Amino acid sequence: MGRLGTVSPGGRPHLVPCCFALRADTVYTAVDANPKSSLALRRVANVAAQPAACLLVDHYEEDWSRLWWVRLDGMARVEAVGAEADEARRALVGKYPQYGRVAIPGPVIVLEIESWRAWP
């Protein structure tokens, strides 16, 4: 699980937990059928208006010597249909068995990674 950071049209940060799949220098996440008020999510509107985005993945333990995080920064876009959206859905289904039971009817967010930061 990661946390997707986007920027609203008004310049405000927006952070949400998300499932993701990494393929080379591209991250895919999608709007799935888990309960939501709408498939038109703020993260999708944010990416459409302002493509700068990041994905943060981290690990916490009581033993702080085992802490780590990775942040992937780049430009995102929304893909609803087509070969890349299909590949993204296949990658997510391959990584998360739960997607065998939960549909992915919404659009895909494609994050083209421009830089990686990590600690330690």
Number of C-alpha atoms within 10 A of each C-alpha: 13 17 18 22 20 27 21 19 13 9 10 9 12 15 15 12 13 16 16 24 22 15 12 8 13 17 21 23 24 24 22 18 15 10 7 10 7 10 15 12 13 15 21 24 16 25 23 16 15 18 20 18 25 24 25 20 17 14 11 11 9 7 7 9 9 10 13 14 13 16 18 21 19 19 17 24 18 20 18 15 11 8 10 14 21 14 14 25 24 14 18 22 18 13 14 13 10 11 16 11 9 12 14 17 13 19 21 24 23 25 26 21 20 12 11 14 11 12 9 9
